[in-house]
Structure formats: C-alpha cells, structure tokens
Amino acid sequence: MIFRVKRFDPTCDRRPSWRAYTVDVRPKMSVLDGLFWILEHADSTLSFRYSCRAGMCGSCAMVVNGREALACRLRLAHVAAPVHVEPLRSLPVIKDLVVDMTPFFEKYRAVDPFYRAEDPAVTGPAAAPAVVRPESRELVDLQLGCISCGACYSACPVVALNPEFLGPAALNRAYVLSADEREPAAGDRAAAILGDGGVHACHAVGNCVAACPVGINPLLSIQLLRKGATDR
Amino acid sequence: MDGDWDDLRCDILILGGGGAGLMAALHAYDTDPRLDIVVVAKGLVGKSGCTRLVQGGFNAALDPRDSPELHFRDTLAGGQFLNDQDLAWTLVTEAPEIVRKLEAKIGCFFDRREDGQIHQKAFAGQSFDRTVHRGDLTGIEITSRLHDQLFARSMRILDETRAVELIHDRAGGRIAGALLLRQQTGTFVLARARVVLLATGGGPRMYTYSAPSLEKAGDGYAMAYRAGCDLIDMEMMQFHPTGLLAGASRLSGMVLEEGLRGAGAWLLNAQGERFMARYDPVRMERATRDVVARASYQEIMAGRGTPAGGVLLDASHLGAGFVARHFPGMVARCAEVGFDLTREPVEVVPTAHFHMGGVRIDVDCRTALPGLLVAGEDAGGVHGANRLGGNGVAESCVFGARAGRTAAQLCAVLAAVEPDAREAEQARDAALAPLRRDRGESPVRIRRELERVMWQHVGLVRDAAGLARALAAIEELEERAAGTAAPPGARWNLTWQQALDVRSLLLAARLTAAAASYRRESRGSHARSDFPERDDAHWLVHIHQAAGRAPWTEPVRLTRLRPSDLEARPAAAPQ
C-alpha cells in the first residue's frame, strides 16, 4: 500500500514536501502501524507522536486522506490508497507529523478547565462524594470523555480563520463544567465563554462533530452554553 | 551537536506525568505553593503513561459493609504474602480518602448507582465489589482531571522529555538532580533539585505481547538501579489474562478489561471448553490474574489454543445490550479489529502488564538514597507476587499523594546541592553514542529479539535452563545494543529514542530474569515448572538486587497478617 507522508523540518526545510513509501500491509494494521513500518523498514528519520495505541491518550491525531483521525484507531482496511498522511491543521509543525500542541492547551486553559472545590487544596480533607442521580448526568456524560487530541481544533474552519476562537474542545470542557451540578464555585468562566473567542464566534459548521474520535458533540455543547447565556 | 546542556534549578523534580507524578505535583504544590516544581513527562503530560490506560478502576473500601481490613486480606491473598505489609496497609487505608479527593477536589466523576452513590463493580480476587470506575475507561477521567488541575497551579511542565539518568552530588552521597533529554529539540537539560521523585511507571514492554503504552521502557528501574537503589521482587511480572490479539497491529496485547470476567464472561479454548474448570473450579474466570493467565498459557501450550495462538473471551451470553451498555470502550476496541464483543468470542492472549517489583521504599516513598523518592509502578512491594485488578491506579494515586507531601516536607530540610558535572557528562555521552555512530545495528531488531527471548523463557512458566538461556541472550543483546546507530539529527529522532529505550528495556529484563532464576519456588505470577510448589518455609523473602553486588534476600516482615490467618478465614469468597 502506498503511503504519501508530508515531511517537514522547519529548522532546515523551506516548505513541506510529500514523500511516498510502499508499506507491507498485513491484516488489522492501523495507520499508526503503517507509520511504524516506515520508521523501521524504510525511513528511520520519520517523526510522529504516539503513546497508548488504543485510542485513549489522543497523542496520534493527524489528517489522513483529508480528514482528522487517530492514527491508532484507523485501520488500513478502511482507508483508500494511496494514504495521504499529514499533520493536524492550525497548529505549528515541530517535525513531520508532530505538531506543537501549546496553542491548543493555551486556549483550553483560558476557560479555567479545572473543577473548583470550595476548598481546592488537595491536602485538606475531602467531602463525601456528592449524591448524583445517573439520569441527571445523561447529557453531560456523553460530552465528558474528551481525550484532548486536537482533532476538532484541526477540523474547525473558524479556528483556522480566527486566532481568537478558543475552539471546540475548550468550549466543550467549559460546558461540561457548567453542567456539573457538583461544582460549588462556578461562574468565572463566563468572560471566556462569552468573549470574542467564545461561543458566539462559532459558525456552527459542525466539522468538530464529525472529527471527534470519541463521539463527543462539541457543537451541541457550544449551543447549550449559548442558550444558557441567553436564558440568564 | 556539541552536547551542551541547559541548566535548570528547582525545588522538586518530578520524573513522570502519569497518575503518581501528577498526584505528587498537586500535593507538593498545595502543601507549599512557594515551591518551585517541575514535572517531566516522556510524552505529553497527562496524556502519556499507563494511568491513562486504566480501564477497570480503583479499589477502595467505601461501603459500610466493606472495610480496609477486608481489602488488606484480599491484597495479601492476591499477592501471596510477598507484599510489604506496611505499604499494602497504607494503600488500603488511604484509598477511600483518595477516591473522595479525586471526586470532591479534583473533579473526577465516577459512575453512580441508581441511588446516586458511587458505583463499585466486581473485580477478580476480591471479597467485596469495591472497584470505583468511570465506565470501562476510568484512566482517561482520572488523568484528564488531574491534568486540568495543573492549570490552576503554577509549575513548570517539560513535555516530551526523557529522564536519562539520576545524578548524584559530588560527594556521591545523595541524588542532586537528573539529566534530561528534550525530544522536541534534541537538547539536554541538567536539572538540580532538592528532591527528585521517580514516578516514570514500570512498563514491561520487553515481551512479545505487552499492554503498557508504547513509550514505556522501564526507564525508572534502569535509572534507579544504576544510581545505586535497591530493587526488590523483580521476578514478579504480572501477565493480564486477556490481551487482545490483533494480528500484526501494535494494538495486540492491549488489555480487555477484567470487569468483563467480573460480570461473568467466559474463557474458552479452541474446543469451546470453559477451561478454568480444570485450574480453579471454584473461582473460575474470577480467579486472580496470575492463575487465569497461566491457565490460558497452558491451554495454548497444550495445543488447545486458536490458530493465531490465543484463547477466547466470550461475553455474548451476558446479552448484547448489557455488554454494549457496560463496556462501550471494549466493544469499540474489538470492533476495530473485526470482533463483535457483544455477540461472539474474541481472541485473547496473556499479555505482560504490570511489574510488581521495583525500588524499595518506605511508606513515605523514601529510598535508601537521600534526595530520591519513588512512587507508583517504579516502586516495589505493595502488591507482592501478584497485583489485584484495581489496586494499580490506587497505588499510583495513594503513593503519588504521599510522595508529594514528603517532597514538600523534605524541601524544608534538604539544601540544594550541585549535581556532579562529570557524572552528567558521562550520562550524556552514553546517551549520545547511537547518534554519534555512523554505522550500527538498528535498535528495533534488538528489541524484537529481546521480546522473543523474554516471552519464551521469562514468561508465564519458567525453568532454570530457560532462564539461563535468557540471561545469556540478554548479555549478548546488551553487547549488540552498545553498537546501535541512529540517523543524524537530534530533533524528534524516534530511532535514537528507540535506541535509548532498548538500553532501559535490556536492564529491566536482566533484573527480571536474574531474580526469576534466583527464586526456586512458585508464587503468584512467578511459576517455575522445576519448582512448582509455593515454599513459605524458605521463600517468604524479598529478592534484592543492587548494582555491584550479588542478589540477596531479606525476610518479608509479617507485621499484620500471616498466611495461617487466611487459612482460618479465606479472603476472596466466590461471588
């Protein structure tokens, strides 16, 4: 199977270039397995990021045949040849398929993504876990399992055009916290959520929904935050 | 490159960005926010490592009908009394408070029962359903929320940074820092710290089938051993019974979680027999991991495995709806490689999963080396000869928290001392060697051979001859590893990183094989076909290994419970 991989070392290349490799594909191999095959058999200089190889860590998000995917979860049997592999969009390339996630996490940080207890110091005694009826969590539970892979951020056309826009993952986190009935001290996030980079910058294109590898609907979270703002 | 390094100074240097490292960072910071804390992660902090991969959950005696005493008995029965009882007692008594902290302070949300209380599910080897979880992907919730909390605190994070070596002070009496390698730039950092916490996680990836995340390489064991620490119980390697078999994919070896067996899933051989009836007719599939994994292995060796070399995990009789509702992560994982977990058996194989052995620590995570603390899988002793499912993330979080507090307290009394520059130079030169070599063997080939040797001879059933062959093979591979080469260019050079991984893996493998060869009995995860019985009269001992001396033993201190106490009242009654 032919892999075409976008190679780029910003410290010495003027622009990215595509390189082709013929990968010896065996059953059940993923795109990530294909990249390892290239590294071990064809080109020991290829760079890519990985960790868990099971869709849990969100380290290996990239763009495969034009669409965001976790390389470890996309089986080659389901991919059209030649396979075009390139780094996530809207993030600076460190080398080849490895992007700098700093802008993504800076924007995530802007929504105060941490749960705030009344006494937040972890060294103090903790209250008993809150009594929470499962039915009250039905919606928020669906939006909870973000693995911060950056796929939605890469797929979002507003992120690409508006450097202020916080992006789907950060706003989804803001929604999850706003809907968490346990959090005693919510409220400080409004400025980020309603500011220039917040929910009102979203154009509801919905690429984030299709891009999310774990089935979260960030667009829904953004719409719920908007609705909450109007209701208030 | 010239190999110069950047200097970094801090109070607490935390090597590892998984559960233990992050809990330590938060606890140290909240003990004294003025402390300058640096967290070093081999991958992206909070995203790499193995806490993230926890599926099943976190054992804690929360229910009034349960108790830390019962949890303790189960833990010792599972560990076959090789546990350090002070460490195990600390684990079970502090686990409930840590769960409360994870929920009420850190913001994790664990699954609830209908009445709104935390749900606890059944896991193998436990007399009470005490495993707290978030669906079947618990580790994502724990590490993501711990990571979120970093944003509320001011500390430095070094992502994608390998810890290369612990560095002593010039007098050699204590640890003064560590040499680090930043993967993104290919440059070195010499960090000076009052306290260094080693929390890199174990990660037995030196087997054909293994579960940990791919970057894991036993770096912590290797560094601690070279620095002069005592390592104990390194023969105790846990194989999880149900690693997914996925052909040539690196997904092979990834665990299908134990809750499936807890919920009643069956293990079948290729002839369709529930073979656990032959090995543990009472507990069946809910026997502890060591027992179930070895049974699967013996079925495969006896020719009753599948053509791909596995056995079958069958949850279909539980009902497709039930399986889909309770194990969505496992269903998705199986579907990717063509198995429908809800309706058909899935091929599985025992997979190297967790190293019970590690650095000798006390309950405050101190080691024999002043200035060095160890927590999480890098430490040994908590789990004895076999870890219970659900006790791993509990260990990381309980001891991570303790290590953070200890580190903060030590900072008040330990002055910063200069790391020995000559030692750092040697460590740097050794790390640079593959990069400076024009020609040499590929580290990947050495790694594959090591995996085969370990799987064959230091796996689920061992004997003296096989272990001797393994030790000889490892020695030969170590010689070859000294001649590996990586392509030029230090930035994000995966081949170079692999060469450094192989160095750690080989040392961890040698310590494992040497201890396995020393222990002439069978206990927990360590099964010797030439010494098939457990022998409490002679082998209720920890095997210690330290650089520059022959292995030695020290008796297990039975401070709270003796094996005879369990015979009077068995621990894990079948459910």
Interface residues (C-beta under 8 A of the other chain):
Chain A: D9 T11 R26 P27 K28 M29 S30 L32 D33 F36 L39 E40 S44 T45 L46 S47 F48 R49 Y50 S51 C52 R53 A54 G55 M56 C57 G58 S59 C72 R73 R75 I94 K95 D96 V98 M101 Y108 R109 D112 P113 F114 Y115 R116 A117 D119 P120 A121 V122 T123 G124 P125 A126 A127 A128 P129 A130 V131 V132 R133 P134 R137 D141 L144 G145 C146 I147 S148 R173 L177 D180 R182 E183
Chain B: L26 H27 D30 T31 G43 L44 K47 S48 G49 R52 L53 E97 V99 R100 K101 E103 A104 K105 I106 G107 F109 F110 D111 R112 R113 E114 D115 G116 Q117 I118 G135 L137 G139 I140 E141 S144 R145 H147 D148 Q149 F151 A152 Q184 S213 L214 E215 A246 G247 A248 S249 R250 L251 M254 A332 R333 E336 V337 G338 A401 R405 S442 V444 A486 P487 G489 R491 W492 N493 L494 T495
